[in-house]
């Protein structure tokens, strides 16, 4: 079902292929600014000029920090493109005009970083896309412990420069941030390493991210952002490991609550907590409140819009879900997971042709992107079983893959093939327990409603996050008339 952040946002395809697919997907046009006429800015990946590839985490972290600083500075007037999309241009030579078209921005910030043990040198320049005018440039030499203050200073100067260029003269004051103590700077450095691995979104990279976040917390127990990062990792790692999703729920919840206790104005903490109480506790009211609070704190936080769109879709509010998904897409236009989850929302809304078109757009950008593989479910609902089988047959190497095969062949009327695939899923589960929802899907494919309901109850007992789709996922249509299923939907909080 719709599992948040199913796979890596990082596209491994050649950037020219990505750009070509982008234009087929969205069309060769400059997209309008976000609602309210906000100016759009992209912070391009800061160039690592240290000569040490091991410092990539630092330049990438600086890019992400600048995005966060600028995104929260004046969100009513300035939208900032998210990290996922700008990282597509790392080490690339695309002309600025092309970048402006693909990201829908009017301005870009370019920068570079050099560092040694005693000093960091950051060069930055602000460029207007329309005529390639360099509006502002500065070079900064600072001690590493002053980095957060420096980021705040750069963000304020850029915002002031943009307002001047647009004929507005209001000065936006940056939030004052103290210099870091040596110990706090070590924690910040470890946090950046955690972010670097978190953004890779693999089972192993999430494990590494958890390790770095925990090291950061050991250095600075008051590091709210490290706790928020830890919460995100624990919320998703079960999915990537194929383990029962609720296994890491207690650690995820504890980390999110500690982040909120330390800084209740941190949007990442509210977003993490919203996801956790939704996925593992089925507390839809608290989740709604937390998502809205995160977006209020930072309207430029694409992940909050993305996950809130899923939240709305699972509750059946498809119009608002698609609006939130579009907000996320505008803030992170090259994110594969945002695009794929937009397709999932269309599938839940039973707009199968649109869902198929969206998933195909993602496949053009990265044929191996796992989340878009759920296109097979839209093909099944359209009766296009040959196309569905082509997608599932190449994934017969995991419990998830065999579950998809059992469901597909069962819906296609090929009962013996579905039964054989079901046995494969059960073999995987005997070797190492899998999320019960995979077995549920296989039994639905074979038409065994009683066994499907029995395994749904096991999924509920384990607090499987896949149950969030019970109300809207067409997979469960076989069971909708069953009183037991209706009761389960109510227990999951989706009965209204």
N, C-alpha and C positions, 0 to 999 in steps of 0.2 A: 504494500500500500504506500501511501505518500509519506516517505521517510525524509525528514528535513536533512538537507545537505548530504544526499545519497552518495555523492562522489566528488572528486576534486574539481574545482572550478578551473584549474589550470589546463589550458588546451595545448597539447603537445604538437599539433599540426603546424606546418609552416605558416608564418604570419600572412603571407600573401594569399594562401588558401583561405585562411580565416577571414581576411578582409573581403575576398570575393564572395564567400558564403554570406557574410554580413549583408552585403548589398542585395543579394538575392532574397535574403530574409526580410530585411526592413525597408529595402528600396533605397536608391541613390539620392538621398535628400538630406538637408540639414533639418534635424528635428527641432520642433519648437521648444522654447524654454519650458520649464515646469510651470504648473499652475501658479498664477500670481505673477507671471512674468519675471521670475528670478533669473539673474545672471548665472550662467553655468561655467564652471572652472574645472580643469583637470590638472592634478599634480602628477607630472610625469615621473617615472621611476628615477630616483636620485642615482647618479652614476657613481659607482665605486671606483675611486681613483687611488686607492691605497696600494694597488698591486698585489693584494692578498685576497684570493677568492674566499677565504674563510671569513672575510668581513662583509660578505653579501648580506648576511642577516642584519648588519648594522645599517647599511644604505637602504635596504628594503624597509627596515623598521622606521627609519627616518621618514621615508615616503609615507608610510601608514600614519605616523604621528602627525605629519603635516596635514594629511587629509582629515584626520580627526580634529585638529586645531581649527582649520579653516571651516570645516563642516559645522562646528558648534559655535562659530564666532558671530555670524549674522544670518541664520538659516532662513529668515523671512525674505531676504533679498538675494542670497547667494546659495546656489546648489553646487555641491562638489561631487565629482564622479568617484565611485568607490574603488578600492584597491584592486579588486579582481580584474576590472576592465583595463585600468591603466597598466597593469603588469603585462598585458599582451604586447606592450610596446617596448619592453625592456630589451636593450641591445638591438633595437631595430632602427631603421633609417627612414621610416615613413615621413613624407612631407607634412608640415603642420596643417596645411589645408585639408589633407586627407584625414588626419586625426580629428580635426574639428568636425568634419562631416560625420565620421563614424561614431564619435562620442556625443555629438550635439552640443559642443561647447563653444564659447566665444573667446575664452582665455586659457592659456596653459602656463603653469609654473614649471620651469626646468631647473635642475640643480645638480650639484656634485658634492661629494664629501671625501675629504682626506682625514686621516686620523693617525696619531701615534699614542704612546702611553700618556703624554702630557697635554696634548692639544688636539682639538678638532677644528678643521677649516671647512666651512660650508659656503659654497657659492650658489646664488640663486638669481633667477631673472624671470620677470613676468612679461609675457608676450601676448599681444592681441592678435587673434587668428586672422581677422579680416584683411589686414594690410601688413602683417608680420612686424608691426611696431613693437619695439622693446620699451615697455612703459616704465620699467624699474629694474634695477639690478644692484646687488650688494654682495660683499664678501665678509664673512664673519670668522674671526679666530677666537676660540673659546676653550676653556678647560672642559673636559667631559662632564664634570658635575654640574655645569651650567646649561646643559643641553635643553632641558625642558623650558627654561626661561628663554633660551634662544628661539626655540620653536614658536613660543607665544609671541615673541617680538616680531619674527618674520611674518606670522599670520596677521598680526595687527597692521603692519606696514602694507601688506598686500591688500588687505581689505580697505584701508584708507585710500590706496592708489586707485583701486577699482571704483570707489565712490567718487573720487575726483574725476576720473575719466568719464563717468556716466553723468557728470554734472551735479552730483550730490556731495555735500560737504560735511555731512555728519561724521564725526569721529567715533569709531567703535572701540571701546576700551577692552583690551584683552584681560582675561582673568590672571591675576598675579600668581606666579608660582615660585616658590623659594628655590634657591640652589640646593642641589642634592648633597647630602653628606656622602663620604666615600662608601659607606655601607649601603646607603639607599641607591647610589649610582650603580653599585654591583648588582643590586636587585633589579634595577631598571634594565641593565644590560642582559640579565638572564630572562627578564620578561620579553625583550625583543627577540631573543632566541626562541622562546616559546611561541611567539607569534609567527615566526618564520616557519616552524614545523606545523603549527595549527593550520596555516594556510595551504599546506600540501594535501591535507584531507586524505590520508591513507591510514590503515590500522597502525602501521609502524610509526608514522610521523605523529599521530595523536599520542602514542605512548611516549615519544620523545618530548612532545610539547608538555605533557603532564609532568614529566621529570623536571623540565626547566621552570615551569610555573611553581612547582613545589620548592625548587632551589631558591627562586625569587622570594617566595613567602618566608623561607627560613632566614633569608638575609633581612627582609623587611616584613614583619608580620602584619603591617598596616597597609600593604599594597593591594588595594581594592581591585585594580585591573587584573592582577595576577589571579586573584580568586575568581573573577568573572571568566577569565580564559580557562581556568581549571573546570569551572562549571560547564562551559560549552563542550570541552573535551569529554567529560564524563557523560554528558547528555547524548553524545553521538557515537562514542567508541564501541558500544555494544552492537550497533548497526554494522559497523565496518568489520567487526570480528565475527559477525554471524551468531553472536551469543544472545541468549534471552535478554531483551532490551532493559528489563528492570534491574538487572544485576548491578549496574552502576548508579542507579537512581539515588540511593542515600548519599553517596559522595557528591553527586551533582547538586542535590538540594542544599547540602551543608555548605558547599563552596559558594553557591549563589546567595544564600542568606548572609554569609559572612561578608561578601562583597557589598551587599546592600547596607549592612550594618556599618561598614566603614565609609561608604559614600553612596548615599541614597539619591544622588543626582547623576549617577553614572548610567548612561543608557544601555551599555552592554550588560550591566548587571540586571537591570529590569528585563531585558530581552531574554537573557539566559533563564531567569526565574520563571518568566512567562512560558517558555518552552517546556521547562521541567514540570511545572504543576499541570500543564495541559497534557503532556505525553504520558506521564507516569501516575498522576493523581486524578486525571479527568476533571480538574477543577476549572471549568470553562469561564466562570465569572472572574476569578482572580487572574487568570491568564489574559482575558480581555483587558482588564484594568492595567496590568503590567505592560502589555504591548502598547497601549495608548500612552502610558506614561513615558515609555522609552521614546516614542515618536514625538511626543511633546518636548522632551528634553533635547532631542536632536532629530529634526525632520529630514536630515540628510543621511541618516543611518539606514542604508539599503537593506541590511539583514532584518531589521525590525519590520520594515514594510513587507519583506518577503515572507517571513514566518507568520506575520499577522494575516497576510493573504491566505495562507494555508488554513489558519485558524478559522477564518470566515467561511472558507469553502467547506470545511468539514462540518460546519454548522448549517450549511445549505444556503448561505447568503452569497450567491455567486456574483451578483452585480458589484457589490462592494469588494469582494475578493479580487475580481479582475481589475478594479480600480487600484487597489493596493499593489497588485502584481505589476501593473503598469508603472506606478510610482517607483517600485524597486527597479524595474527595467531601465527607467530613465536615469536613475542614479548609478546603475551598474549595467550598462547596455551590452557588454560582451560576456556577462556571467552566464555560463552554461546551465548552472543549477537553477538560477532564476528563470531562465527561458524554459527549461524542461518542466519546472513546477508550474509555470503558466499553462503548459500543455496538459499537466495533470488536472488543473482546475477545470479546463475545458472538457476533459474527459469525465470528471465528476458531474459537470453540468450537462452531460450527454450531448455535447456539441462535438461529435466524433470527427467530422471532417476537418474542423478547425484544429482539433487536438492533433490529428495526424499531420497536418501541414506544419504545426509548430514543432512537433518531434522531428520531422524530416529536416527542418531548418537547423535544429541542434545537431543532427547526424551529419549534415553537410560541414559543420564546423569541426566536429570531432566524432568520427564513426564509432569510437570505442567508449563514448561517454555513457556510463551504465544507466543513469536515471532515465535517459530517453528511450531505453529498451522497453519501457512499459507501453510503447506504441502498440505492442502486440495486443493489448487489452482493447484498444479502440478498434483495431482490425477485427477482433472477435465479435464485438458488438455490431459491427457492420456486416458480419457474415463473411469476411474476407479471410478464410482460414488458411489458405495457402500462404498469404503474406505473413500471417501470425506465426505459422509454423517455421517460416524462414528465419524469424527472429529468435525463437526459443531454442531451436535445435542446435545452434552454435554455442549455447550456454549450458550444455549438459555436463558440467564439471563441478557442481555444487548442489547443496540442498535447495537453494533458491532457484537455480536453473531447472532442476528436476520438478520442482513444484510448479513452475511456469509451464513446463511441458505437459504435466498431468492435467492441468487446468485447460490448456489449449486443445489437446487431443480429445479430452472429454467433451468440451463444448462443440468440437467438430464432429462428434458422433463416433469417434474411434475409441471405443471403450477398452479393448484389450491393451492398446498402447498406453492409454491413460492409467490403467491398473499397474502396468509394469513400471511406469514412471513414479507412481505413488509408492511402490515398494522400494524404489531407490531413495526416496525422501525418508522413509522410515528407517532404512539402513543407516543413512547419515545420522539420524537422530539417536539410534542405538549406540553409535560410536561416540558421539558427543552431542548433548542436547542442543537443539536449534530452537529458534523462536517458534512456538506452536502455530503461529499464523501461517507458516509455510505448509504445515500439514493440513491445516484448515482448507487452504486453497486447493491442495491436491484432492482432498475428499470431495470438495464441491465439484471439481472436475469430473469425478467418477459418479457424481449424483448421490452420494451417501450423506444425506442431511443429518442423520443421527450422529455419525462419527464427526462430521463437521462441527456440530453443536458441542459435542463433548470436548473437542480440542479448542473451541472458542472459549469454553469455560476455563480450560487450562491457561489460555492466553490471558484471560482476565485475572486469574489468580496470580500470574507472574507480572501483571501490569504491563503487558505488551503495548508499546506505543502504536502498533499497527491498528489497534482497535479504534483509533481516532477517525478512521474512514468508514466506520460501520453504517452511518446514516446515509452516505452518499455514494459509496463505491458500488458500481453495477455488479461487481463480483458476487456480492451478497444477495442479489435479487432472488436466487433460488430459495433463500431462507426467510424472506421478508414476511411471508404469511404465517410463519411459525411463532406461536406465542412465546416460546423460549427465547427466540431471537429478539422479539420485541421487548421482552423483559430485560435482556442484556443491553440493548440500546439505551433503555432508561437508566440502567445502573451506570453506564458510561457517561451519563449526563447529556445524551443527545436525543432524548425522547420528545422534546418539544418541536 
